[in-house]
Amino acid sequence: MIILFGKPGAGKGTQADLLVKEEHYVLVGAGELLRTEAEHNPALAEAMNAGKLVGGEILCPLIQKQLESFGHKRIILDGFPRDSVQAQWLKGQLEQNPPERIDLVILEISDDEVLDRLARRGRADDTAAAIQTRIDIYNNEVTKAIELLGEAANVYRVDGTGSVDEVHGRVIQVLNGSTA
């Protein structure tokens, strides 16, 4: 199992898509699950558009359903967990049904790079205030999740700047046991 971390706009989704296409992983993307769920839940859509963290009471059951449906396939988690409570829940799930290997891949970019990338992406939930909220959540909450899960995983910090191909090359290097 690979768990992708990084600030908003770090390229997690792009790298996940490449790993699915080239390395035959199965993607469990929290953002996509939530966007689908938000189509039927206006309160969730409003919270997401404000950049707020979606609680585990909504997200954990969606993730659990996906993990159960994929079993022991090579899974990539993108956008989950986003806080220590979700990380503790995931850790419990993985202890009950341990994958062969757990790799945390952290795509590192600066806050300035986040702002530049998301300004170009142009999604409806990419307002300046929402972006800053998501950066703050990453710095204050997601880093705690990384720390908690890192106790039982291989942790790789990868430079997320440069072209998609350059970053992908670095990701493949660390997953194959080389340095980033």
N, C-alpha and C positions, 0 to 999 in steps of 0.2 A: 504494500500500500504506500502510495505517495500522498503526502498532505502538503499542498502548496500554500505558502504564506507570502504576503507582501502588501505594501501599502496599496491604496486604490490606484489603479492605472499601472501597476508594476508589470503587468503582462501575464498574470496568473492564468487567465482564460485562454490567451493565445498559446502559452506553453502547454497547458492542459490539452488543448485541441491537437497540437502537434504530437504529443505523447500518445494520444488516442489513435491518431492517424498512422504514425510511424512505428510505435512500439506496442500497439494493440492493448492499451489500457482501456478501462471503462470509466467514464467520467461521472462523478456525483458532484454536481455544481450547485452549491447552496443558493447562489444568486438566481439561477434559472428556476430552481424549485420555488423560491420565494416569489419571483415575478409571475410564475404560473398561478401560484396560490393567491397573489394579490389581485388577479383578474376577477376573483370571486369575493374579495375581502377589501372593501374600500378603506377601512381603518389601517390595514396592513399597507396598502398602497400609499396612503398619506404618510405613514411613518417612514417608509422606504424613501419616498421623494424628499423627505426632510433629512435623510442621511442617518437616521437613528438606527441603533442596534436592535435587531429583531430578537426577541427572547427565545430561550431554549424550549419553552412550552409550545411554541409554534414550530420551530425549526428541528428540534431533536426527533419528533415522530416522523417528519418528512425524510430526514437522513436515515433513520432506522429502517424505514420501509425500503429505501433504495439499497442499503447495505444487505438487508435480508434477501432482496430479489437477486442481487449479484453474487452472493455467497463468497467463494474464495477466488473469484476472478481478480485480475490485477486492477485494483481500484485507485483512482486519483480523486482525492477530496479537494475541492476548490472552494474557498470562502467559508470553510467550517473547520474547526471551531473558531469563534470570534471572541470568546472570553473564557475565564478560568472555570466557570460552571459548566459550559458546554464541553470544555476540554476534559474535565473530570468525568462527565457523562460518557464521552467518547472513549476515554481510557478504560472505563468499566466495560463498555461494549467490546473493546479489543482484548481485554483480559479474558472475557467469556468465550470469545471466538477469535483467537490470535491469528493474525496473518503471518505469513512466512517471514516478512521483513517490513519494517516501518521506516520510511525516509521522510524527514521534514525538509522541504526545499524552500528556502526563504529568498525571494527575489528582492534585492535591496536597491532602492532608488531614493533620491533626496526629495524633500517636500516640494522644492521648486520643479523638479521633474514631474512629480504628481500633477501639479497645477497645469504645467505645460501640456502633458499628455491628455488630461481629462478635458481641457479646453478644446483640444482638437477632436476628441471623441464625440462630444455633443449629445450625450444622452440626456433625457429630461431630468433625471435625478442628479445631474452633474452641475448644480448651481455652486457658486463660490462658498456659500454657507454650508451646504451639504457636504462638499468636498472637505472643508476644514473639520467638520464634525467627524467624518470618516477617518481623517488623518489622526485626530485626537483619540478616537476609539482604538485605532491600530496601536498608537504609542502607549495608551493606558491600559488597554484590555487584551488585545491580541498578543502582545509580547508576553503577557502572563500565561496565556494558553500555550505558546511556544515553549516557554520554560517548563511547564508542567508535563507536556507531551515529550519534550526532549529527554526526559529521564529514561525513557524506554525506547528511544529511536536513534537512528543516525540523523544528525543535524548538519545540513549543508547551507551555508550562506553564499549566495550567488550574486554577482554583480548583474543587476537588471538593466544596465544602460547599454546602448548600442543597438544594432539592428536585431530584428527578431531572430535571424539565423545565428548571430553571434551569441545571443543569450541562450538560444536553444543548444548550441554547441557546448556552452558551459554547463547547462543542466545535464546533458547526456554525459559529460565528463564526470561530474560528481556521482551520478547514479551508477556509472561503471567503475567507480572506485578511484578516479583521479581527483586532483585538486581543481578548484574552480579558478 
